[in-house]
Amino acid sequence: MPSNPAKSLFEPFRSATLSLDNRIVMAPMTRGFSPGGVPGENVAAYYKRRAENGVGLIVTEGTLINHPAAGASTKWPHFYGANALEGWSGVVRAVHEAGGKIMPQLWHIGLTRKAGTGTNPDAPSVGPSGLNLAGEQMGEPLSEAEIADLIAAYAQAAADAKRLGFDGIELHGAHGYLIDQFFWGVTNVRTDKYGGDLVKRTRFAVEVVEACRRAVGPGFPIMMRFSQWKDNAYDAKLAATPDELSLFLQPLVDAGVDVFHCSTRRFWEPAFADGADLNLAGWTKKLTGLPTITVGSVGLDLEFTRLFKEKKGAGTTGIDGLLERLDRGEFDLVAIGRALLNDPEWAKKIKEGRQDELLPFSPESTQTLY
Ligand SMILES: Cc1cc2nc3c(=O)[nH]c(=O)nc-3n(C[C@H](O)[C@H](O)[C@H](O)COP(=O)(O)O)c2cc1C
């Protein structure tokens, strides 16, 4: 086999809590193939196929915590209830049989949920201040008792993940969903301890992380995904400068996050207009000293949001720019979304230098679970 220029992607990864065979992470991608919230054998086979073909860590699609208004579809997997957890147990078994590692992405969509959708259509949608991403009043602010129940639901999911044999958890704190609605000033105008300045707006996430940590004990990886952008505002910024980013991240670090998954649409974009080339994962690693995952259009020439807004696919591109950054140690791990949704063999092809066999991303691939 010719010497492999992508070899840094295939170096093992070791941190205080996490050991992986290589640097390739499957990004969480909602698929909607779990009727009644129960992931079946087809879901297990889908993830197993990626593990067999060299993905170092799989982060599952967003899976709903035990709250009546967590989700907007009856086909998104639950992470509660005997049947769904039994289904996830089968997923873990299948991935481990193939030598892979897997973490569930724990999800509550907050006030992005349209009224009348999901498993409990009558349940009102909830968010920190009752405001949707456009800042429109959709309902009452969450009470402190309701917030306590939500935190307990995350912690129960974390405990269940550990019990089922998962290799850690990822908390979905990105893209304008519940945790991010607490982070963002547009959706969080609370005047109690869960609201205020950027640091105070981390309070909910901090309590979620602390409760999860209590539930799983030390040594079990807790990852946090966050993003500057929101589903309706790509130019939104939680942190306008590296100093603000540091203020935002520190309480999460102190609470017990092990790895940050820094969600961007294009990994090569500098996080700040301060002249530094570092992307969000680069800055996050530099500021916290913790391992980070980068993501966004790796190997593809159009960003993923074009799929949802315009039903567009994407062509393949080289990954030299990514490798240069990985070699420099800007970030530790690289999440791959659509390229892996489309092609379970993506990692293997890169490893074997079969770049010419990489497939363009086709929107049709979202309709099948292969
Ligand atoms: C079909 C689809 C579903 C997605 N669902 C989720 C999700 O459940 N949770 C999440 O954090 N991100 C989700 N994303 C975003 C991806 O994790 C990833 O960040 C994004 O696709 C960018 O990576 P890519 O350019 O390699 O595709 C989804 C993306 C796609 C294409």
Ligand as a Chemical Component Dictionary entry (heavy atoms), coordinates in Angstrom:
data_LIG
# 
_chem_comp.id                   LIG 
_chem_comp.type                 NON-POLYMER 
_chem_comp.pdbx_formal_charge   0 
_chem_comp.three_letter_code    LIG 
# 
loop_
_chem_comp_atom.comp_id 
_chem_comp_atom.atom_id 
_chem_comp_atom.alt_atom_id 
_chem_comp_atom.type_symbol 
_chem_comp_atom.charge 
_chem_comp_atom.model_Cartn_x 
_chem_comp_atom.model_Cartn_y 
_chem_comp_atom.model_Cartn_z 
_chem_comp_atom.pdbx_ordinal 
LIG C1  C1  C 0 -29.261 14.578 8.116  1  
LIG C2  C2  C 0 -28.546 15.336 9.202  2  
LIG C3  C3  C 0 -28.998 15.259 10.513 3  
LIG C4  C4  C 0 -28.324 15.935 11.543 4  
LIG N1  N1  N 0 -28.733 15.771 12.840 5  
LIG C5  C5  C 0 -27.993 16.274 13.861 6  
LIG C6  C6  C 0 -28.265 15.932 15.215 7  
LIG O1  O1  O 0 -29.155 15.128 15.542 8  
LIG N2  N2  N 0 -27.487 16.495 16.174 9  
LIG C7  C7  C 0 -26.476 17.368 15.874 10 
LIG O2  O2  O 0 -25.806 17.869 16.783 11 
LIG N3  N3  N 0 -26.172 17.672 14.590 12 
LIG C8  C8  C 0 -26.891 17.138 13.587 13 
LIG N4  N4  N 0 -26.516 17.373 12.284 14 
LIG C9  C9  C 0 -25.288 18.142 12.012 15 
LIG C10 C10 C 0 -24.101 17.184 11.853 16 
LIG O3  O3  O 0 -23.767 16.556 13.078 17 
LIG C11 C11 C 0 -22.838 17.904 11.349 18 
LIG O4  O4  O 0 -22.439 18.862 12.302 19 
LIG C12 C12 C 0 -23.064 18.593 10.021 20 
LIG O5  O5  O 0 -23.668 17.715 9.092  21 
LIG C13 C13 C 0 -21.767 19.122 9.433  22 
LIG O6  O6  O 0 -20.917 18.044 9.110  23 
LIG P1  P1  P 0 -20.713 17.596 7.555  24 
LIG O7  O7  O 0 -20.421 18.858 6.798  25 
LIG O8  O8  O 0 -19.549 16.644 7.610  26 
LIG O9  O9  O 0 -21.982 16.970 7.099  27 
LIG C14 C14 C 0 -27.191 16.741 11.237 28 
LIG C15 C15 C 0 -26.761 16.824 9.915  29 
LIG C16 C16 C 0 -27.399 16.124 8.903  30 
LIG C17 C17 C 0 -26.855 16.209 7.502  31 
# 
loop_
_chem_comp_bond.comp_id 
_chem_comp_bond.atom_id_1 
_chem_comp_bond.atom_id_2 
_chem_comp_bond.value_order 
_chem_comp_bond.pdbx_ordinal 
LIG C1  C2  SING 1  
LIG C2  C3  SING 2  
LIG C2  C16 DOUB 3  
LIG C3  C4  DOUB 4  
LIG C4  N1  SING 5  
LIG C4  C14 SING 6  
LIG N1  C5  DOUB 7  
LIG C5  C6  SING 8  
LIG C5  C8  SING 9  
LIG C6  O1  DOUB 10 
LIG C6  N2  SING 11 
LIG N2  C7  SING 12 
LIG C7  O2  DOUB 13 
LIG C7  N3  SING 14 
LIG N3  C8  DOUB 15 
LIG C8  N4  SING 16 
LIG N4  C9  SING 17 
LIG N4  C14 SING 18 
LIG C9  C10 SING 19 
LIG C10 O3  SING 20 
LIG C10 C11 SING 21 
LIG C11 O4  SING 22 
LIG C11 C12 SING 23 
LIG C12 O5  SING 24 
LIG C12 C13 SING 25 
LIG C13 O6  SING 26 
LIG O6  P1  SING 27 
LIG P1  O7  DOUB 28 
LIG P1  O8  SING 29 
LIG P1  O9  SING 30 
LIG C14 C15 DOUB 31 
LIG C15 C16 SING 32 
LIG C16 C17 SING 33 
# 
